[in-house]
Amino acid sequence: MTFQRARTEEQREVRRRAILDTASAMLGEMPVAAVTLNELSRRVGLAKPNVLRYFESREAVLLELLDRFLQEWLTELAEKLAARVKEGRPMAERATAVAEVLSGSLSGRVVMCDLFGAQGSVLEHNVSVEVVARYKRASLDHLATMASLLEKYLPELGENATFCSLQTMLTAGALPAYTAPSPSLQAAYQAEPDLARLHLDPDDYLKQAVTATLLGVLPRS
């Protein structure tokens, strides 16, 4: 991909989207740690200094990409909850359905979960106060949206809807590191099958973890 000099705001926005789309494609091929600014620049067809005109660092690119992924996921989550959870059903039944929707939708978004898990240790470093504050403001909005969705189908959660939302995301963010075993670990599992019990299936584990969290904070019958 090649670009002419961006002279208008519309052209600059096209370049920003191209950088984000290219980074997204790279994350489909490699882990977060392998995405470099040099390779991103090469693939997008811009010199590295030109990429830095739009994003101050690799981490700034990935933070904005994570924000985009979260927005898309929350839109999808609202649709799936509406289709799957029947209001007026018993509380435990609704909680189980919500947990199944959450776990299924998150386990299908491994890249987003990987980015979420990396935000504190990687993505929020090497960025300016302005960039990280903007991301955190958006994160608070996303958390509020997610909590509102949970409370819509489980009004019994009350103030615990925010806690359950955050706990779900923290669990989902931690899973990618454990669900793709290294070659040596895969060999160890083959040599000693009993060890494979420690290998986590993301959907099953998330479903159990989210269900336990929801039922743990809901009022007792």
ChimeraX commands (.cxc) that place a marker at each C-alpha (Angstrom):
marker #1 position 0.00,0.00,0.00 radius 0.5
marker #1 position 1.33,3.46,-0.91 radius 0.5
marker #1 position 0.05,6.91,0.00 radius 0.5
marker #1 position 0.38,10.38,-1.38 radius 0.5
marker #1 position 1.00,13.20,1.05 radius 0.5
marker #1 position -2.05,13.67,3.31 radius 0.5
marker #1 position -3.30,17.23,2.86 radius 0.5
marker #1 position -6.81,17.06,4.27 radius 0.5
marker #1 position -8.32,15.77,7.50 radius 0.5
marker #1 position -10.13,13.10,5.49 radius 0.5
marker #1 position -6.84,11.88,4.00 radius 0.5
marker #1 position -5.23,11.82,7.43 radius 0.5
marker #1 position -8.13,9.78,8.77 radius 0.5
marker #1 position -7.68,7.31,5.89 radius 0.5
marker #1 position -4.07,6.85,6.97 radius 0.5
marker #1 position -5.02,6.37,10.61 radius 0.5
marker #1 position -7.53,3.68,9.66 radius 0.5
marker #1 position -4.98,1.99,7.41 radius 0.5
marker #1 position -2.46,1.85,10.27 radius 0.5
marker #1 position -5.07,0.39,12.63 radius 0.5
marker #1 position -6.33,-2.12,10.06 radius 0.5
marker #1 position -2.77,-3.25,9.32 radius 0.5
marker #1 position -2.01,-3.68,13.02 radius 0.5
marker #1 position -5.21,-5.69,13.38 radius 0.5
marker #1 position -4.18,-7.98,10.53 radius 0.5
marker #1 position -0.74,-8.46,12.10 radius 0.5
marker #1 position -2.34,-9.50,15.39 radius 0.5
marker #1 position -4.16,-12.22,13.50 radius 0.5
marker #1 position -0.74,-13.65,12.58 radius 0.5
marker #1 position 1.41,-13.01,15.64 radius 0.5
marker #1 position 1.24,-12.28,19.40 radius 0.5
marker #1 position 1.15,-8.73,20.74 radius 0.5
marker #1 position 4.85,-8.83,21.66 radius 0.5
marker #1 position 5.84,-9.56,18.04 radius 0.5
marker #1 position 4.12,-6.49,16.57 radius 0.5
marker #1 position 6.85,-3.92,15.96 radius 0.5
marker #1 position 6.64,-0.38,14.67 radius 0.5
marker #1 position 9.18,-1.16,11.96 radius 0.5
marker #1 position 7.14,-4.05,10.57 radius 0.5
marker #1 position 3.91,-2.09,10.91 radius 0.5
marker #1 position 5.44,0.77,8.94 radius 0.5
marker #1 position 6.67,-1.57,6.23 radius 0.5
marker #1 position 3.30,-3.28,5.82 radius 0.5
marker #1 position 1.27,-0.09,5.80 radius 0.5
marker #1 position 3.60,1.51,3.25 radius 0.5
marker #1 position 4.68,4.51,5.31 radius 0.5
marker #1 position 8.06,5.48,6.67 radius 0.5
marker #1 position 8.31,5.01,10.43 radius 0.5
marker #1 position 8.48,8.81,11.10 radius 0.5
marker #1 position 5.24,9.20,9.14 radius 0.5
marker #1 position 3.50,6.54,11.22 radius 0.5
marker #1 position 4.63,8.43,14.31 radius 0.5
marker #1 position 2.81,11.51,13.03 radius 0.5
marker #1 position -0.45,9.66,13.60 radius 0.5
marker #1 position 0.40,7.55,16.65 radius 0.5
marker #1 position 3.12,8.42,19.11 radius 0.5
marker #1 position 4.22,4.81,19.64 radius 0.5
marker #1 position 3.43,1.18,18.89 radius 0.5
marker #1 position 1.58,1.01,22.21 radius 0.5
marker #1 position -0.62,3.96,21.23 radius 0.5
marker #1 position -1.65,2.09,18.07 radius 0.5
marker #1 position -2.54,-1.01,20.05 radius 0.5
marker #1 position -4.46,0.92,22.72 radius 0.5
marker #1 position -6.64,2.54,20.08 radius 0.5
marker #1 position -7.11,-0.81,18.40 radius 0.5
marker #1 position -8.19,-2.35,21.71 radius 0.5
marker #1 position -10.69,0.47,22.17 radius 0.5
marker #1 position -12.10,-0.28,18.71 radius 0.5
marker #1 position -12.34,-4.01,19.48 radius 0.5
marker #1 position -14.15,-3.34,22.76 radius 0.5
marker #1 position -16.71,-1.11,21.06 radius 0.5
marker #1 position -17.39,-3.76,18.42 radius 0.5
marker #1 position -17.62,-6.51,21.03 radius 0.5
marker #1 position -20.09,-4.61,23.22 radius 0.5
marker #1 position -22.36,-4.05,20.23 radius 0.5
marker #1 position -22.25,-7.76,19.47 radius 0.5
marker #1 position -22.75,-8.64,23.15 radius 0.5
marker #1 position -25.94,-6.56,23.36 radius 0.5
marker #1 position -27.37,-8.39,20.34 radius 0.5
marker #1 position -26.44,-11.84,21.64 radius 0.5
marker #1 position -27.83,-11.20,25.13 radius 0.5
marker #1 position -31.10,-9.97,23.65 radius 0.5
marker #1 position -31.40,-13.12,21.54 radius 0.5
marker #1 position -30.34,-15.61,24.21 radius 0.5
marker #1 position -31.51,-14.41,27.64 radius 0.5
marker #1 position -35.21,-14.56,28.39 radius 0.5
marker #1 position -36.34,-11.90,30.82 radius 0.5
marker #1 position -38.75,-13.13,33.47 radius 0.5
marker #1 position -37.10,-16.54,33.75 radius 0.5
marker #1 position -35.71,-17.73,37.13 radius 0.5
marker #1 position -32.62,-15.88,38.29 radius 0.5
marker #1 position -30.27,-18.87,38.13 radius 0.5
marker #1 position -31.40,-19.68,34.60 radius 0.5
marker #1 position -30.79,-16.11,33.46 radius 0.5
marker #1 position -27.38,-16.06,35.15 radius 0.5
marker #1 position -26.36,-19.27,33.38 radius 0.5
marker #1 position -27.50,-17.91,30.02 radius 0.5
marker #1 position -25.62,-14.62,30.56 radius 0.5
marker #1 position -22.47,-16.56,31.48 radius 0.5
marker #1 position -22.76,-18.69,28.35 radius 0.5
marker #1 position -23.14,-15.62,26.12 radius 0.5
marker #1 position -20.22,-13.83,27.77 radius 0.5
marker #1 position -17.87,-16.80,27.62 radius 0.5
marker #1 position -18.80,-17.70,24.05 radius 0.5
marker #1 position -18.38,-14.17,22.72 radius 0.5
marker #1 position -15.08,-13.57,24.53 radius 0.5
marker #1 position -13.50,-16.91,23.64 radius 0.5
marker #1 position -14.15,-16.04,20.00 radius 0.5
marker #1 position -12.17,-12.79,20.35 radius 0.5
marker #1 position -8.75,-14.06,21.36 radius 0.5
marker #1 position -6.87,-11.02,20.00 radius 0.5
marker #1 position -9.03,-8.59,21.96 radius 0.5
marker #1 position -8.55,-10.62,25.15 radius 0.5
marker #1 position -4.79,-10.79,24.53 radius 0.5
marker #1 position -4.64,-7.00,24.14 radius 0.5
marker #1 position -6.79,-6.50,27.24 radius 0.5
marker #1 position -4.49,-8.74,29.25 radius 0.5
marker #1 position -1.45,-6.80,28.02 radius 0.5
marker #1 position -2.75,-3.31,28.73 radius 0.5
marker #1 position -1.33,-2.88,32.23 radius 0.5
marker #1 position 2.05,-4.49,31.63 radius 0.5
marker #1 position 2.69,-3.36,28.05 radius 0.5
marker #1 position 0.18,-1.11,26.31 radius 0.5
marker #1 position -0.06,1.59,28.97 radius 0.5
marker #1 position 3.70,2.10,28.90 radius 0.5
marker #1 position 5.56,4.27,26.36 radius 0.5
marker #1 position 2.51,6.49,25.90 radius 0.5
marker #1 position 1.82,10.07,26.95 radius 0.5
marker #1 position -0.50,11.12,29.75 radius 0.5
marker #1 position -2.95,12.40,27.15 radius 0.5
marker #1 position -3.12,9.09,25.29 radius 0.5
marker #1 position -3.46,6.86,28.35 radius 0.5
marker #1 position -6.02,9.20,29.97 radius 0.5
marker #1 position -8.12,9.17,26.79 radius 0.5
marker #1 position -7.98,5.38,26.74 radius 0.5
marker #1 position -8.93,5.12,30.42 radius 0.5
marker #1 position -11.91,7.46,29.93 radius 0.5
marker #1 position -13.11,5.26,27.08 radius 0.5
marker #1 position -12.51,2.16,29.24 radius 0.5
marker #1 position -14.74,3.55,31.97 radius 0.5
marker #1 position -17.48,4.13,29.39 radius 0.5
marker #1 position -17.10,0.57,28.12 radius 0.5
marker #1 position -17.23,-0.81,31.65 radius 0.5
marker #1 position -20.40,1.16,32.35 radius 0.5
marker #1 position -21.98,-0.14,29.13 radius 0.5
marker #1 position -21.12,-3.72,30.00 radius 0.5
marker #1 position -22.42,-3.34,33.55 radius 0.5
marker #1 position -25.68,-1.88,32.24 radius 0.5
marker #1 position -26.10,-4.86,29.91 radius 0.5
marker #1 position -25.57,-7.33,32.75 radius 0.5
marker #1 position -27.93,-5.45,35.03 radius 0.5
marker #1 position -30.60,-5.35,32.31 radius 0.5
marker #1 position -30.83,-9.14,32.29 radius 0.5
marker #1 position -29.84,-9.66,35.91 radius 0.5
marker #1 position -31.25,-6.66,37.82 radius 0.5
marker #1 position -30.58,-8.60,41.02 radius 0.5
marker #1 position -26.88,-7.80,40.56 radius 0.5
marker #1 position -27.38,-4.15,41.46 radius 0.5
marker #1 position -24.04,-2.47,42.14 radius 0.5
marker #1 position -22.27,-5.82,41.70 radius 0.5
marker #1 position -22.82,-5.57,37.93 radius 0.5
marker #1 position -19.69,-3.42,37.66 radius 0.5
marker #1 position -17.62,-5.87,39.70 radius 0.5
marker #1 position -18.82,-8.82,37.60 radius 0.5
marker #1 position -18.02,-6.95,34.39 radius 0.5
marker #1 position -14.50,-6.14,35.48 radius 0.5
marker #1 position -13.89,-9.63,36.86 radius 0.5
marker #1 position -15.05,-11.18,33.59 radius 0.5
marker #1 position -12.70,-9.02,31.53 radius 0.5
marker #1 position -9.73,-9.65,33.82 radius 0.5
marker #1 position -10.31,-13.39,33.57 radius 0.5
marker #1 position -10.67,-13.26,29.79 radius 0.5
marker #1 position -7.51,-11.14,29.52 radius 0.5
marker #1 position -5.48,-13.67,31.47 radius 0.5
marker #1 position -6.56,-16.72,29.46 radius 0.5
marker #1 position -4.62,-16.28,26.17 radius 0.5
marker #1 position -1.32,-16.77,27.97 radius 0.5
marker #1 position -2.44,-20.23,29.08 radius 0.5
marker #1 position -4.42,-21.51,26.11 radius 0.5
marker #1 position -1.58,-21.67,23.54 radius 0.5
marker #1 position 1.07,-23.96,25.07 radius 0.5
marker #1 position 4.67,-23.65,23.89 radius 0.5
marker #1 position 6.17,-26.48,21.79 radius 0.5
marker #1 position 8.05,-27.80,24.83 radius 0.5
marker #1 position 4.88,-27.79,26.92 radius 0.5
marker #1 position 2.95,-29.58,24.17 radius 0.5
marker #1 position 5.68,-32.23,24.12 radius 0.5
marker #1 position 5.40,-32.54,27.91 radius 0.5
marker #1 position 1.62,-33.03,27.61 radius 0.5
marker #1 position 2.17,-35.78,25.03 radius 0.5
marker #1 position 4.77,-37.50,27.18 radius 0.5
marker #1 position 2.67,-37.20,30.34 radius 0.5
marker #1 position -1.03,-36.92,29.41 radius 0.5
marker #1 position -2.00,-36.35,33.02 radius 0.5
marker #1 position -0.31,-32.94,32.85 radius 0.5
marker #1 position -2.75,-31.85,30.14 radius 0.5
marker #1 position -5.39,-31.33,32.80 radius 0.5
marker #1 position -3.68,-27.98,33.35 radius 0.5
marker #1 position -4.40,-26.95,29.75 radius 0.5
marker #1 position -7.38,-24.60,29.76 radius 0.5
marker #1 position -10.16,-24.63,27.22 radius 0.5
marker #1 position -11.07,-20.90,27.06 radius 0.5
marker #1 position -14.79,-21.34,26.48 radius 0.5
marker #1 position -15.29,-23.97,29.20 radius 0.5
marker #1 position -13.11,-22.16,31.72 radius 0.5
marker #1 position -14.69,-18.77,31.07 radius 0.5
marker #1 position -18.18,-20.24,31.34 radius 0.5
marker #1 position -17.36,-21.78,34.71 radius 0.5
marker #1 position -15.56,-18.70,35.99 radius 0.5
marker #1 position -18.25,-16.23,34.90 radius 0.5
marker #1 position -21.06,-18.45,36.18 radius 0.5
marker #1 position -19.31,-18.77,39.55 radius 0.5
marker #1 position -18.81,-14.99,39.71 radius 0.5
marker #1 position -22.40,-14.18,38.86 radius 0.5
marker #1 position -23.95,-16.76,41.15 radius 0.5
marker #1 position -21.52,-15.82,43.91 radius 0.5
marker #1 position -22.73,-12.22,44.11 radius 0.5
marker #1 position -26.42,-12.78,43.37 radius 0.5
marker #1 position -28.77,-12.81,46.37 radius 0.5
marker #1 position -29.63,-16.20,47.78 radius 0.5
marker #1 position -33.12,-17.51,47.05 radius 0.5
marker link #1:1,2 radius 0.2
marker link #1:2,3 radius 0.2
marker link #1:3,4 radius 0.2
marker link #1:4,5 radius 0.2
marker link #1:5,6 radius 0.2
marker link #1:6,7 radius 0.2
marker link #1:7,8 radius 0.2
marker link #1:8,9 radius 0.2
marker link #1:9,10 radius 0.2
marker link #1:10,11 radius 0.2
marker link #1:11,12 radius 0.2
marker link #1:12,13 radius 0.2
marker link #1:13,14 radius 0.2
marker link #1:14,15 radius 0.2
marker link #1:15,16 radius 0.2
marker link #1:16,17 radius 0.2
marker link #1:17,18 radius 0.2
marker link #1:18,19 radius 0.2
marker link #1:19,20 radius 0.2
marker link #1:20,21 radius 0.2
marker link #1:21,22 radius 0.2
marker link #1:22,23 radius 0.2
marker link #1:23,24 radius 0.2
marker link #1:24,25 radius 0.2
marker link #1:25,26 radius 0.2
marker link #1:26,27 radius 0.2
marker link #1:27,28 radius 0.2
marker link #1:28,29 radius 0.2
marker link #1:29,30 radius 0.2
marker link #1:30,31 radius 0.2
marker link #1:31,32 radius 0.2
marker link #1:32,33 radius 0.2
marker link #1:33,34 radius 0.2
marker link #1:34,35 radius 0.2
marker link #1:35,36 radius 0.2
marker link #1:36,37 radius 0.2
marker link #1:37,38 radius 0.2
marker link #1:38,39 radius 0.2
marker link #1:39,40 radius 0.2
marker link #1:40,41 radius 0.2
marker link #1:41,42 radius 0.2
marker link #1:42,43 radius 0.2
marker link #1:43,44 radius 0.2
marker link #1:44,45 radius 0.2
marker link #1:45,46 radius 0.2
marker link #1:46,47 radius 0.2
marker link #1:47,48 radius 0.2
marker link #1:48,49 radius 0.2
marker link #1:49,50 radius 0.2
marker link #1:50,51 radius 0.2
marker link #1:51,52 radius 0.2
marker link #1:52,53 radius 0.2
marker link #1:53,54 radius 0.2
marker link #1:54,55 radius 0.2
marker link #1:55,56 radius 0.2
marker link #1:56,57 radius 0.2
marker link #1:57,58 radius 0.2
marker link #1:58,59 radius 0.2
marker link #1:59,60 radius 0.2
marker link #1:60,61 radius 0.2
marker link #1:61,62 radius 0.2
marker link #1:62,63 radius 0.2
marker link #1:63,64 radius 0.2
marker link #1:64,65 radius 0.2
marker link #1:65,66 radius 0.2
marker link #1:66,67 radius 0.2
marker link #1:67,68 radius 0.2
marker link #1:68,69 radius 0.2
marker link #1:69,70 radius 0.2
marker link #1:70,71 radius 0.2
marker link #1:71,72 radius 0.2
marker link #1:72,73 radius 0.2
marker link #1:73,74 radius 0.2
marker link #1:74,75 radius 0.2
marker link #1:75,76 radius 0.2
marker link #1:76,77 radius 0.2
marker link #1:77,78 radius 0.2
marker link #1:78,79 radius 0.2
marker link #1:79,80 radius 0.2
marker link #1:80,81 radius 0.2
marker link #1:81,82 radius 0.2
marker link #1:82,83 radius 0.2
marker link #1:83,84 radius 0.2
marker link #1:84,85 radius 0.2
marker link #1:85,86 radius 0.2
marker link #1:86,87 radius 0.2
marker link #1:87,88 radius 0.2
marker link #1:88,89 radius 0.2
marker link #1:89,90 radius 0.2
marker link #1:90,91 radius 0.2
marker link #1:91,92 radius 0.2
marker link #1:92,93 radius 0.2
marker link #1:93,94 radius 0.2
marker link #1:94,95 radius 0.2
marker link #1:95,96 radius 0.2
marker link #1:96,97 radius 0.2
marker link #1:97,98 radius 0.2
marker link #1:98,99 radius 0.2
marker link #1:99,100 radius 0.2
marker link #1:100,101 radius 0.2
marker link #1:101,102 radius 0.2
marker link #1:102,103 radius 0.2
marker link #1:103,104 radius 0.2
marker link #1:104,105 radius 0.2
marker link #1:105,106 radius 0.2
marker link #1:106,107 radius 0.2
marker link #1:107,108 radius 0.2
marker link #1:108,109 radius 0.2
marker link #1:109,110 radius 0.2
marker link #1:110,111 radius 0.2
marker link #1:111,112 radius 0.2
marker link #1:112,113 radius 0.2
marker link #1:113,114 radius 0.2
marker link #1:114,115 radius 0.2
marker link #1:115,116 radius 0.2
marker link #1:116,117 radius 0.2
marker link #1:117,118 radius 0.2
marker link #1:118,119 radius 0.2
marker link #1:119,120 radius 0.2
marker link #1:120,121 radius 0.2
marker link #1:121,122 radius 0.2
marker link #1:122,123 radius 0.2
marker link #1:123,124 radius 0.2
marker link #1:124,125 radius 0.2
marker link #1:125,126 radius 0.2
marker link #1:126,127 radius 0.2
marker link #1:127,128 radius 0.2
marker link #1:128,129 radius 0.2
marker link #1:129,130 radius 0.2
marker link #1:130,131 radius 0.2
marker link #1:131,132 radius 0.2
marker link #1:132,133 radius 0.2
marker link #1:133,134 radius 0.2
marker link #1:134,135 radius 0.2
marker link #1:135,136 radius 0.2
marker link #1:136,137 radius 0.2
marker link #1:137,138 radius 0.2
marker link #1:138,139 radius 0.2
marker link #1:139,140 radius 0.2
marker link #1:140,141 radius 0.2
marker link #1:141,142 radius 0.2
marker link #1:142,143 radius 0.2
marker link #1:143,144 radius 0.2
marker link #1:144,145 radius 0.2
marker link #1:145,146 radius 0.2
marker link #1:146,147 radius 0.2
marker link #1:147,148 radius 0.2
marker link #1:148,149 radius 0.2
marker link #1:149,150 radius 0.2
marker link #1:150,151 radius 0.2
marker link #1:151,152 radius 0.2
marker link #1:152,153 radius 0.2
marker link #1:153,154 radius 0.2
marker link #1:154,155 radius 0.2
marker link #1:155,156 radius 0.2
marker link #1:156,157 radius 0.2
marker link #1:157,158 radius 0.2
marker link #1:158,159 radius 0.2
marker link #1:159,160 radius 0.2
marker link #1:160,161 radius 0.2
marker link #1:161,162 radius 0.2
marker link #1:162,163 radius 0.2
marker link #1:163,164 radius 0.2
marker link #1:164,165 radius 0.2
marker link #1:165,166 radius 0.2
marker link #1:166,167 radius 0.2
marker link #1:167,168 radius 0.2
marker link #1:168,169 radius 0.2
marker link #1:169,170 radius 0.2
marker link #1:170,171 radius 0.2
marker link #1:171,172 radius 0.2
marker link #1:172,173 radius 0.2
marker link #1:173,174 radius 0.2
marker link #1:174,175 radius 0.2
marker link #1:175,176 radius 0.2
marker link #1:176,177 radius 0.2
marker link #1:177,178 radius 0.2
marker link #1:178,179 radius 0.2
marker link #1:179,180 radius 0.2
marker link #1:180,181 radius 0.2
marker link #1:181,182 radius 0.2
marker link #1:182,183 radius 0.2
marker link #1:183,184 radius 0.2
marker link #1:184,185 radius 0.2
marker link #1:185,186 radius 0.2
marker link #1:186,187 radius 0.2
marker link #1:187,188 radius 0.2
marker link #1:188,189 radius 0.2
marker link #1:189,190 radius 0.2
marker link #1:190,191 radius 0.2
marker link #1:191,192 radius 0.2
marker link #1:192,193 radius 0.2
marker link #1:193,194 radius 0.2
marker link #1:194,195 radius 0.2
marker link #1:195,196 radius 0.2
marker link #1:196,197 radius 0.2
marker link #1:197,198 radius 0.2
marker link #1:198,199 radius 0.2
marker link #1:199,200 radius 0.2
marker link #1:200,201 radius 0.2
marker link #1:201,202 radius 0.2
marker link #1:202,203 radius 0.2
marker link #1:203,204 radius 0.2
marker link #1:204,205 radius 0.2
marker link #1:205,206 radius 0.2
marker link #1:206,207 radius 0.2
marker link #1:207,208 radius 0.2
marker link #1:208,209 radius 0.2
marker link #1:209,210 radius 0.2
marker link #1:210,211 radius 0.2
marker link #1:211,212 radius 0.2
marker link #1:212,213 radius 0.2
marker link #1:213,214 radius 0.2
marker link #1:214,215 radius 0.2
marker link #1:215,216 radius 0.2
marker link #1:216,217 radius 0.2
marker link #1:217,218 radius 0.2
marker link #1:218,219 radius 0.2
marker link #1:219,220 radius 0.2
marker link #1:220,221 radius 0.2
view
